[in-house]
Amino acid sequence: MASGIYTAMSGAVAQSQALDVTANNIANADTTGFRAERVSFAEALSQKPDMIHVGIAGAAPDSSRGPMRDTGNPLDCAINGDGFFGVQTPQGVRYTRAGDFRMDDEGRLVTADGHPVRAQGGGELSVPPGVAELHIEGDGSLVADGNPVGQIEVAQFAPGGLQRAGQNLFVAAAGARPLGGREQPEIMSGTLEGANFEVVRGVIDLVKISRVYEALHRMVESYKQIDERTARDIGGR
């Protein structure tokens, strides 16, 4: 029965990991521009050919677009299509779908966490002091008192080209580069993209995962009892 216990235990571990991913999705259901993760499972042979274990094959970001919400704030913007805003962090270039931008004390366009928004081609987007009106055009141009001062960088990647980096940010995977030669998607000013995850769906997923997890634990206990009974029977002969 050892192989059965091994399979059930590996399945329980995989379900526990899926529970963590789903809980994180639920916790970020109200986070601007959040991309939920979707878990996939896989079977694999262990070093012993008669033992099969179940594990998580991967947790990939869901590429579907979240709901759009009008805010009326000219510095809020959302991407209508594929792509991510480029931002500069102390750890290097990162990418996000969250467009709740603002101006900092140095006159730079920054994210809600204070990371400078990257300009097309690199660098920061700054405005001179004393500007009375700011808005963002559909091509991502930041316009100050009617004069363009730069264009927001929007990068597009092939599937699997980005990895989650925490704080609603992504980092380019090893060897991945933004795709060139593509038309930049429309930037929707005065709009924010919500999380592409619904709490109701998350709660349903939690219930399903919890039930499978409990069933696997019952299987493990059943296998243990069978093994113990078999050992007693053999030992009593």
Backbone bond lengths (Angstrom), bond angles and torsions (degrees), N, CA, C in turn:
res aa  C-N    CA-C-N  psi(-1)  N-CA   C-N-CA  omega(-1)  CA-C   N-CA-C  phi
1 M - - - 1.452 - - 1.521 113.30 -
2 A 1.352 116.25 -3.49 1.467 119.67 -175.82 1.516 111.22 -60.10
3 S 1.330 116.98 -37.83 1.466 119.43 -178.80 1.523 110.99 -65.52
4 G 1.356 116.20 -36.73 1.461 119.74 178.31 1.515 111.68 -65.94
5 I 1.336 116.67 -42.03 1.462 120.24 177.59 1.522 110.18 -62.35
6 Y 1.323 116.41 -42.12 1.468 121.07 -179.09 1.519 110.83 -61.53
7 T 1.330 116.46 -44.57 1.464 120.22 -179.83 1.526 111.21 -65.10
8 A 1.336 116.53 -44.26 1.464 120.08 -179.08 1.523 111.38 -65.58
9 M 1.337 117.02 -41.92 1.463 119.67 -179.47 1.524 111.41 -65.71
10 S 1.342 117.43 -41.46 1.467 119.61 178.72 1.520 110.71 -64.60
11 G 1.338 116.14 -35.56 1.462 119.40 176.37 1.516 112.15 -66.09
12 A 1.342 116.49 -38.51 1.466 119.97 178.53 1.519 111.01 -65.46
13 V 1.332 117.10 -39.91 1.466 120.63 177.25 1.527 110.35 -62.13
14 A 1.348 116.74 -43.14 1.463 120.60 179.74 1.532 110.82 -63.32
15 Q 1.332 116.81 -39.86 1.465 120.12 178.56 1.526 110.69 -66.77
16 S 1.334 117.47 -35.40 1.464 120.48 176.99 1.517 110.64 -63.57
17 Q 1.332 116.84 -40.12 1.465 120.41 177.31 1.522 110.85 -66.36
18 A 1.320 116.76 -39.43 1.465 120.41 177.62 1.526 110.41 -64.64
19 L 1.330 116.34 -34.52 1.465 120.62 177.63 1.523 110.78 -62.60
20 D 1.340 116.41 -41.26 1.466 120.58 178.74 1.530 111.17 -63.25
21 V 1.331 116.87 -42.82 1.464 121.13 -179.76 1.525 110.43 -63.51
22 T 1.327 116.25 -45.16 1.467 120.41 -179.30 1.525 111.04 -65.35
23 A 1.331 117.26 -40.50 1.463 120.47 178.39 1.525 110.60 -62.61
24 N 1.324 117.28 -38.57 1.469 120.20 177.38 1.531 110.91 -66.24
25 N 1.321 117.14 -38.55 1.466 120.12 176.85 1.527 110.74 -60.81
26 I 1.329 116.22 -44.71 1.465 120.22 -179.52 1.524 110.59 -64.09
27 A 1.333 116.44 -41.53 1.470 120.20 -178.43 1.517 111.88 -63.30
28 N 1.335 117.38 -24.53 1.467 121.17 -178.00 1.522 113.19 -107.34
29 A 1.320 116.99 17.51 1.472 120.30 -177.58 1.518 112.55 -63.59
30 D 1.331 118.22 -19.88 1.465 121.78 178.30 1.525 112.14 -107.20
31 T 1.329 117.69 10.76 1.463 121.60 -178.55 1.523 110.63 -85.02
32 T 1.322 116.78 128.50 1.457 121.69 -178.68 1.522 111.11 -59.37
33 G 1.328 116.19 127.57 1.461 121.52 175.09 1.510 115.25 69.82
34 F 1.339 118.49 14.61 1.462 120.52 -177.74 1.518 110.88 -69.75
35 R 1.335 115.80 135.85 1.458 122.72 174.77 1.526 108.73 -107.32
36 A 1.328 115.73 115.81 1.461 120.31 -179.28 1.519 110.44 -68.23
37 E 1.337 115.31 160.23 1.456 120.76 176.02 1.516 109.22 -105.60
38 R 1.325 115.34 143.57 1.465 121.70 177.31 1.524 108.16 -115.62
39 V 1.327 116.08 131.63 1.462 121.91 -175.49 1.523 109.64 -97.99
40 S 1.324 115.85 138.70 1.463 121.30 172.99 1.521 108.45 -123.83
41 F 1.330 115.86 145.10 1.458 121.75 -177.75 1.523 110.64 -108.56
42 A 1.328 115.71 159.42 1.460 120.51 179.12 1.518 109.76 -150.34
43 E 1.340 116.02 150.50 1.455 121.60 174.19 1.518 108.96 -99.70
44 A 1.335 115.67 149.69 1.465 119.71 178.64 1.518 109.14 -152.14
45 L 1.321 116.84 148.15 1.455 121.41 175.99 1.512 109.50 -77.76
46 S 1.316 117.44 140.70 1.456 121.09 174.76 1.518 108.87 -82.40
47 Q 1.319 116.73 -171.07 1.464 120.20 178.32 1.520 110.77 -64.27
48 K 1.323 116.27 -27.23 1.459 120.04 173.79 1.524 107.91 -93.51
49 P 1.330 118.79 122.26 1.475 121.11 -172.89 1.513 114.71 -62.30
50 D 1.361 118.89 -18.81 1.457 119.55 -178.99 1.525 112.50 -90.49
51 M 1.327 116.79 3.48 1.455 120.45 -179.98 1.524 110.41 -114.20
52 I 1.323 116.25 128.73 1.460 121.99 178.56 1.516 108.34 -115.73
53 H 1.326 116.42 132.42 1.451 118.69 175.60 1.521 109.77 -117.34
54 V 1.317 114.56 153.44 1.465 121.99 179.48 1.515 108.23 -109.98
55 G 1.317 116.83 134.58 1.454 120.80 179.10 1.511 111.25 -145.05
56 I 1.322 115.38 173.44 1.460 120.75 177.01 1.518 109.18 -80.74
57 A 1.316 116.27 120.92 1.463 120.51 178.70 1.519 111.05 -74.12
58 G 1.311 116.38 -28.13 1.460 119.54 179.77 1.514 111.05 172.30
59 A 1.329 115.33 158.30 1.465 122.17 174.69 1.524 105.92 -126.19
60 A 1.319 115.54 97.89 1.460 120.75 -174.16 1.520 111.05 -101.90
61 P 1.339 117.57 144.48 1.467 120.07 176.82 1.523 111.66 -62.77
62 D 1.302 116.00 138.90 1.464 122.35 175.49 1.527 107.53 -76.39
63 S 1.318 117.05 123.84 1.465 120.92 -175.45 1.527 113.67 -87.38
64 S 1.323 118.02 -0.77 1.463 119.45 -179.41 1.522 110.69 -68.93
65 R 1.319 116.36 150.75 1.457 121.81 -176.80 1.516 111.00 -79.95
66 G 1.330 116.46 142.51 1.453 121.22 176.32 1.520 110.85 -82.48
67 P 1.330 117.55 171.00 1.471 121.21 179.71 1.525 111.40 -67.70
68 M 1.327 115.72 145.52 1.461 121.66 179.80 1.533 110.39 -96.85
69 R 1.343 114.80 139.96 1.466 120.29 -178.86 1.523 110.02 -131.95
70 D 1.333 116.24 126.19 1.459 120.71 177.26 1.526 110.08 -73.45
71 T 1.349 115.44 134.44 1.464 120.07 179.46 1.519 112.75 -118.26
72 G 1.324 117.36 -24.00 1.456 120.82 -176.71 1.518 113.36 79.86
73 N 1.321 117.86 -5.40 1.462 121.74 178.22 1.523 108.66 -83.77
74 P 1.335 119.57 119.18 1.467 120.93 -175.01 1.525 114.16 -65.10
75 L 1.329 118.43 -16.22 1.466 120.73 179.27 1.522 112.41 -95.97
76 D 1.333 117.91 -6.80 1.456 120.88 171.18 1.522 108.62 -79.07
77 C 1.311 116.90 134.82 1.465 117.81 177.89 1.523 110.78 -150.11
78 A 1.317 114.69 154.02 1.458 122.32 -179.77 1.521 108.67 -132.67
79 I 1.318 115.10 154.67 1.460 121.08 -179.30 1.515 108.59 -95.60
80 N 1.318 116.17 121.97 1.461 121.68 178.52 1.530 108.14 -91.59
81 G 1.313 115.85 81.34 1.463 120.82 -177.25 1.513 110.72 135.97
82 D 1.336 115.80 -163.49 1.458 120.28 179.67 1.524 110.36 -77.37
83 G 1.319 115.09 151.94 1.452 119.53 176.28 1.517 112.64 132.77
84 F 1.324 114.99 164.12 1.461 122.34 -179.43 1.517 108.85 -138.75
85 F 1.322 115.70 145.12 1.459 120.58 173.49 1.529 108.91 -72.35
86 G 1.318 116.19 135.95 1.451 120.40 175.15 1.515 110.40 -87.12
87 V 1.325 117.07 133.87 1.461 121.81 178.26 1.523 108.93 -133.16
88 Q 1.319 115.17 153.15 1.458 121.14 179.74 1.518 109.23 -103.65
89 T 1.336 117.43 124.06 1.456 122.09 179.21 1.533 108.67 -121.46
90 P 1.328 117.78 166.76 1.469 119.59 175.98 1.529 112.80 -58.58
91 Q 1.340 116.96 -23.49 1.461 121.02 179.31 1.522 113.14 -89.56
92 G 1.328 117.00 -3.06 1.452 120.64 -179.40 1.515 111.79 121.26
93 V 1.320 116.77 -167.70 1.464 121.80 -178.39 1.523 109.88 -72.13
94 R 1.315 115.44 132.43 1.456 121.65 175.84 1.521 108.70 -130.98
95 Y 1.330 116.00 169.81 1.461 121.24 -175.41 1.524 109.95 -133.10
96 T 1.331 116.04 146.05 1.458 120.75 -177.25 1.522 110.56 -150.75
97 R 1.342 114.99 157.81 1.458 120.84 172.49 1.525 111.01 -99.01
98 A 1.328 116.79 -5.80 1.465 121.06 -177.76 1.526 109.93 -79.15
99 G 1.331 116.53 115.19 1.461 120.71 -177.72 1.512 114.33 -109.05
100 D 1.334 117.52 28.49 1.467 120.19 177.79 1.534 108.74 -83.52
101 F 1.339 115.02 76.51 1.460 122.02 -174.56 1.529 111.26 -88.74
102 R 1.323 114.78 164.28 1.465 122.38 176.90 1.523 108.19 -154.65
103 M 1.332 116.32 172.05 1.455 121.03 175.53 1.525 108.64 -99.94
104 D 1.336 117.62 134.25 1.462 119.21 177.47 1.527 110.17 -90.96
105 D 1.319 116.44 -176.26 1.464 121.55 -175.84 1.528 112.27 -67.30
106 E 1.323 117.32 -16.94 1.459 121.17 179.36 1.525 112.69 -95.09
107 G 1.326 116.25 6.09 1.460 119.98 179.51 1.511 113.91 78.23
108 R 1.344 117.46 21.71 1.456 121.25 179.34 1.526 110.63 -101.43
109 L 1.331 115.81 146.05 1.458 120.76 172.99 1.528 107.33 -79.16
110 V 1.342 116.12 121.26 1.459 120.53 -175.66 1.528 110.32 -131.96
111 T 1.339 115.46 165.72 1.458 121.55 176.65 1.527 109.44 -79.98
112 A 1.327 116.05 176.46 1.464 120.65 178.19 1.520 111.50 -62.10
113 D 1.339 117.42 -24.25 1.465 121.92 178.06 1.524 112.54 -92.09
114 G 1.330 116.67 2.78 1.454 120.38 176.83 1.514 115.67 88.30
115 H 1.330 118.48 10.25 1.461 120.55 177.98 1.528 109.84 -82.72
116 P 1.329 119.02 130.94 1.467 120.70 179.06 1.530 111.74 -61.30
117 V 1.315 115.72 135.61 1.465 120.95 175.10 1.520 108.01 -77.89
118 R 1.312 116.80 133.44 1.460 121.08 -177.46 1.527 111.39 -78.91
119 A 1.324 114.72 143.15 1.465 120.95 173.43 1.518 109.06 -85.61
120 Q 1.306 116.01 156.11 1.462 120.98 176.76 1.524 108.74 -56.98
121 G 1.327 116.35 124.26 1.457 120.16 -178.70 1.516 113.57 91.72
122 G 1.346 117.24 -3.52 1.457 121.41 178.52 1.516 112.49 108.04
123 G 1.302 116.87 166.54 1.461 121.87 -178.75 1.513 112.31 88.71
124 E 1.324 115.95 -178.02 1.450 122.53 -177.60 1.517 111.56 -106.91
125 L 1.329 115.38 167.44 1.457 122.21 176.76 1.525 108.27 -110.15
126 S 1.336 116.47 114.58 1.460 121.54 -177.78 1.522 109.83 -126.80
127 V 1.315 114.75 152.78 1.465 120.25 177.44 1.528 108.34 -121.93
128 P 1.325 117.24 148.54 1.470 120.48 178.82 1.519 110.79 -69.62
129 P 1.316 117.62 155.97 1.476 120.07 178.96 1.522 111.25 -65.13
130 G 1.319 115.47 154.02 1.455 121.26 176.15 1.507 115.10 84.37
131 V 1.338 117.92 8.37 1.472 120.89 -179.97 1.529 109.16 -70.18
132 A 1.317 115.77 133.35 1.465 120.49 -176.85 1.526 112.45 -93.26
133 E 1.338 117.69 -30.71 1.464 120.29 -174.95 1.522 110.27 -137.39
134 L 1.332 115.03 132.58 1.464 121.98 177.22 1.525 109.33 -129.07
135 H 1.320 115.80 139.85 1.453 119.54 171.12 1.529 109.13 -156.49
136 I 1.330 115.17 167.14 1.459 121.64 -178.04 1.517 109.04 -117.25
137 E 1.318 116.05 128.29 1.464 122.30 -179.33 1.532 110.84 -79.72
138 G 1.329 114.96 170.45 1.463 121.00 -179.75 1.518 114.05 -64.54
139 D 1.352 117.50 -22.54 1.462 119.70 177.45 1.523 112.18 -92.35
140 G 1.338 116.01 6.54 1.456 119.88 179.12 1.508 114.49 90.47
141 S 1.327 118.03 6.05 1.464 120.81 179.58 1.520 110.34 -73.68
142 L 1.328 116.47 132.61 1.457 122.25 174.20 1.519 107.64 -90.12
143 V 1.333 116.62 120.06 1.460 122.17 -173.77 1.521 108.86 -113.43
144 A 1.345 115.62 125.17 1.469 121.96 179.42 1.524 108.89 -115.86
145 D 1.333 115.81 115.70 1.468 121.42 -178.44 1.528 111.58 50.28
146 G 1.317 115.48 42.81 1.465 121.50 176.36 1.515 115.31 84.76
147 N 1.327 118.84 -1.90 1.463 122.13 -178.03 1.530 111.03 -114.23
148 P 1.343 118.25 121.55 1.467 120.95 177.17 1.531 110.12 -63.35
149 V 1.324 116.08 132.57 1.470 120.31 179.03 1.525 111.75 -114.79
150 G 1.315 117.68 1.18 1.452 121.38 179.29 1.512 110.64 155.08
151 Q 1.319 115.90 170.88 1.460 121.62 -177.21 1.527 109.56 -125.50
152 I 1.308 116.54 133.82 1.465 121.65 -179.41 1.529 109.88 -66.96
153 E 1.321 115.33 135.80 1.462 120.15 176.85 1.523 110.13 -76.16
154 V 1.319 115.86 126.82 1.461 122.62 173.25 1.526 106.95 -123.41
155 A 1.330 116.19 117.17 1.464 121.51 -176.35 1.516 110.25 -108.46
156 Q 1.320 115.22 140.93 1.462 121.24 176.69 1.529 108.84 -117.10
157 F 1.325 115.41 140.34 1.460 121.57 -176.90 1.525 110.23 -127.50
158 A 1.335 114.87 153.85 1.455 120.20 172.65 1.524 108.86 -68.84
159 P 1.343 118.63 157.30 1.472 120.35 177.82 1.526 111.06 -53.50
160 G 1.323 116.24 134.12 1.452 120.88 -178.71 1.510 113.83 84.11
161 G 1.332 117.24 1.68 1.453 120.69 -177.25 1.516 114.25 -80.49
162 L 1.340 117.12 -10.93 1.463 120.83 -179.88 1.522 110.46 -123.11
163 Q 1.335 115.13 147.36 1.455 121.66 176.49 1.523 108.83 -125.16
164 R 1.319 116.06 145.31 1.460 120.19 -179.87 1.521 110.14 -64.32
165 A 1.357 115.76 136.02 1.464 120.59 -176.37 1.522 111.87 -124.18
166 G 1.337 118.48 12.31 1.458 121.65 179.65 1.518 112.12 84.59
167 Q 1.327 116.30 160.69 1.462 123.11 178.91 1.531 112.48 54.79
168 N 1.335 115.88 38.48 1.462 120.96 178.08 1.525 112.42 62.53
169 L 1.324 116.53 26.84 1.459 122.35 -179.38 1.525 110.23 -117.65
170 F 1.334 114.58 157.03 1.457 121.96 175.35 1.523 108.97 -125.83
171 V 1.332 115.70 155.47 1.456 121.82 176.47 1.524 107.78 -126.19
172 A 1.317 116.65 148.01 1.455 120.60 179.01 1.523 109.68 -65.41
173 A 1.330 116.63 133.69 1.459 120.97 177.38 1.532 109.51 -65.90
174 A 1.315 115.54 163.12 1.460 120.13 -178.57 1.530 110.30 -56.33
175 G 1.308 115.90 123.53 1.460 121.19 178.64 1.515 115.19 84.04
176 A 1.343 117.71 -7.82 1.466 120.31 -178.51 1.521 110.41 -81.81
177 R 1.301 116.26 140.78 1.452 123.28 178.16 1.532 109.65 -131.98
178 P 1.340 117.90 149.31 1.467 119.15 175.25 1.518 111.15 -55.94
179 L 1.316 115.73 141.61 1.457 120.65 179.65 1.522 109.84 -72.26
180 G 1.300 116.44 133.09 1.464 121.02 178.94 1.513 111.45 -99.65
181 G 1.326 115.81 166.44 1.461 120.97 175.27 1.510 114.85 74.97
182 R 1.306 117.39 14.23 1.463 119.95 179.50 1.524 110.43 -106.46
183 E 1.311 114.98 148.28 1.466 119.65 177.23 1.519 109.39 -72.00
184 Q 1.326 117.05 132.69 1.448 120.50 -178.83 1.519 109.69 -69.17
185 P 1.330 116.98 134.73 1.467 119.81 179.77 1.529 111.24 -67.31
186 E 1.309 114.94 163.27 1.465 120.37 179.67 1.521 110.91 -70.63
187 I 1.333 115.82 138.32 1.458 122.03 174.22 1.528 107.76 -98.80
188 M 1.321 115.91 124.01 1.464 121.25 -177.64 1.522 108.63 -97.90
189 S 1.339 116.58 107.30 1.460 121.59 -179.18 1.521 110.51 -78.75
190 G 1.350 115.81 148.18 1.454 120.02 -179.16 1.505 113.06 72.90
191 T 1.343 116.76 20.41 1.463 122.43 -176.33 1.524 109.65 -137.64
192 L 1.309 116.83 144.18 1.460 121.78 174.31 1.527 109.51 -124.88
193 E 1.319 115.71 144.20 1.459 121.89 175.93 1.524 109.05 -92.00
194 G 1.309 116.57 129.88 1.456 120.35 176.85 1.513 111.61 -84.33
195 A 1.325 116.20 179.06 1.460 121.42 177.38 1.528 109.94 -67.12
196 N 1.338 116.25 142.75 1.466 119.48 178.98 1.528 110.42 -90.39
197 F 1.324 114.97 47.85 1.463 121.19 -177.64 1.522 108.71 -148.75
198 E 1.317 116.12 135.65 1.458 121.20 -179.84 1.526 109.89 -107.08
199 V 1.336 115.58 136.28 1.458 120.66 -178.04 1.528 111.32 -59.64
200 V 1.324 116.98 -39.35 1.474 120.31 -178.55 1.515 110.05 -59.47
201 R 1.329 116.17 -45.15 1.465 119.49 178.74 1.529 109.90 -62.64
202 G 1.327 116.11 -39.76 1.457 119.86 -179.10 1.516 111.95 -63.49
203 V 1.330 116.99 -41.25 1.462 120.57 179.60 1.533 109.99 -64.34
204 I 1.323 116.64 -41.53 1.471 120.35 177.68 1.529 110.01 -61.64
205 D 1.340 116.63 -43.11 1.466 120.28 178.46 1.525 111.01 -62.24
206 L 1.337 116.49 -40.96 1.466 120.49 179.23 1.526 110.99 -60.43
207 V 1.326 116.56 -43.16 1.468 120.54 -179.80 1.530 109.96 -63.05
208 K 1.336 117.16 -45.55 1.463 120.56 -179.72 1.519 111.46 -61.79
209 I 1.342 115.96 -47.43 1.459 120.13 -178.55 1.527 110.67 -63.15
210 S 1.331 117.02 -42.28 1.467 121.19 -179.41 1.524 111.02 -62.02
211 R 1.332 117.11 -40.51 1.470 120.48 179.99 1.525 111.00 -66.39
212 V 1.324 116.37 -42.03 1.469 119.12 178.34 1.523 109.94 -65.13
213 Y 1.333 116.17 -41.55 1.470 121.24 179.54 1.533 110.35 -59.82
214 E 1.330 117.46 -45.90 1.465 121.11 179.60 1.524 111.14 -65.40
215 A 1.341 117.16 -39.10 1.463 120.06 179.12 1.533 111.21 -63.90
216 L 1.308 116.93 -39.49 1.472 120.67 178.89 1.523 110.89 -66.54
217 H 1.331 116.67 -37.80 1.459 119.42 177.16 1.532 110.82 -65.59
218 R 1.319 117.00 -37.49 1.466 119.62 176.38 1.523 110.44 -64.59
219 M 1.331 116.64 -37.17 1.465 120.17 176.79 1.524 110.99 -62.55
220 V 1.329 116.13 -43.63 1.467 119.79 179.33 1.524 110.12 -59.73
221 E 1.335 117.55 -45.08 1.468 121.15 179.97 1.524 110.70 -63.70
222 S 1.327 116.53 -38.96 1.466 119.77 179.43 1.522 110.73 -64.63
223 Y 1.327 117.15 -44.16 1.469 120.57 178.26 1.527 110.63 -62.16
224 K 1.332 117.04 -39.58 1.465 120.32 179.93 1.526 110.35 -63.61
225 Q 1.313 117.24 -43.22 1.456 120.89 -179.82 1.528 111.23 -63.87
226 I 1.336 116.13 -39.28 1.472 119.62 178.61 1.526 110.22 -65.06
227 D 1.343 116.04 -43.66 1.461 119.50 179.31 1.524 111.27 -62.85
228 E 1.351 116.62 -42.42 1.462 119.90 -179.72 1.524 111.11 -65.35
229 R 1.330 116.59 -40.41 1.463 119.81 179.71 1.520 110.24 -67.12
230 T 1.314 116.80 -39.81 1.470 120.36 178.15 1.521 111.11 -63.58
231 A 1.350 116.13 -42.72 1.462 119.65 178.70 1.524 111.56 -62.45
232 R 1.353 117.82 -39.72 1.458 121.26 178.83 1.522 111.34 -65.85
233 D 1.352 115.34 -42.17 1.459 119.22 -179.15 1.519 111.09 -64.13
234 I 1.331 116.28 -43.12 1.466 119.81 -179.68 1.537 110.19 -67.33
235 G 1.341 114.80 -42.33 1.461 118.97 -178.91 1.521 113.13 -67.20
236 G 1.339 116.79 -23.62 1.457 119.39 -177.62 1.507 114.22 -85.91
237 R 1.315 116.15 -4.17 1.471 118.77 -179.14 1.534 110.98 -79.79
